[in-house]
């Protein structure tokens, strides 16, 4: 039996993460939420850490880069997908140096499934 995939959604504001959560639910991916980098760090240190992290670009106590640094401390290191509200080329280029991927709405099931597959190394 294949293990269920868990993803942590790190965001302060509801949109666009609420839309993404619905897609992940349809894909059978269990989600939990952290509102800050500190909450994300606690979730990563928990008994059942996620396999993936979807993070907003800016949080009240850090940015996507801080979340990526926290994910890199895990064993194994976790894949981080940065979620932006709009296409932002300079941000996309920055993200390429640290995160697994960069996505923007609208979130289509097939597109999110492909991003998840890539972040998990095709598993």
N, C-alpha and C positions, 0 to 999 in steps of 0.2 A: 504494500500500500504506500502511495506517495505521501510524504509529509505535507501538511498544510503550510502554505506560505503565509507568513505574518509580515505586515508592513507598518511602519510607524509614520504617521502624518504629522509633521512639525509645522504648525502654523498658528498665528494669533487670530487672524480674521477668518471668517467662514468661507468666503469665496476666494478662489475657485476650488478649494479643497473639498467642499461638500460634493460638488459635481464629480470630482475624481474619486471620492469614496464610493459613490454609487457604482461607478464603473468597476472599481476593484472588487466590490461586493459581488457584482455579476460574474466576475472572473474567478470567484471562489477564493479571493485573497482576504484574509482576516486583517482588520485594521485597528489600530489604537491611535490615540492622539496625545501630542505634547504641545503645549502653548509656548514654551521657551526652550532655550538651549539647556538650561538647568534641568527641566523636566525630561528633555530628550536624553540627557546623560543618565538620569535615574532609570529611565526605561531601558537603556542599553545595558545597564548594570543589573537588571532584573533577572529573575529565574528563567524567563523565556524571552530572550531578546529577539527582535525582528530580524528578518533576512534582508529587508530593504528599508530604505528611508526615503520618503518624499518630503522635501522641505521647501517652504516659502523662501523667497530671496532675502527678506529682512524680517527679523524677529525683535522683540523688545530688548533682548539681551545679547544680540549677536546677529550673524548673517549665515547664509548657506555655507560659507567657508568654515565657520566655527563648527557647524553640524558635521561637515565633511571631516574635519579634524577629529571630532569625537568618534565618528564611525570608523576612522582609521586605527583607532586604539583597540577595537574589538578583535577577537580571535574566533573566526577569521574576520578580516576587515569587511565591513558592510558596504554595499553599493548605495550611493546617494543619487537621487534624481531631483534636480532643481525644478520647481514649478514656478513659472512666471505668469503674470496676468496678460502679458503681451510679448510679442517678439522684440527682443533687445539684443542686437548683434554684439555690442561690446560685452554685455553680460554673458552671452552665449560663449564668446571666445574665452572669457575668464573661467567659466564653468568647465570648459574642456580640459583645463589643467588640473582639476581636482575631483570633479564629480563624474558619475557614470553617464549621465545624460541630462538633457534640458528639454522640458515640454511646456506647451502652452495650450490653453483651451482653444477650440472645443475638444473634449476628450472623447475619442471614439474607442470602442472596445478593442477593435483590432490593433489600433495604434498603441494603446496602453499595453496590450498583451505583448506586442513586439518589444516595447521599451523594457518591460519586466523580464522578458526572456533574455534580452541582451545584458541586462544588469545582473542576472543570475548566471551568466556564462553559458546561456543556451540550455540550461537544465529545466 
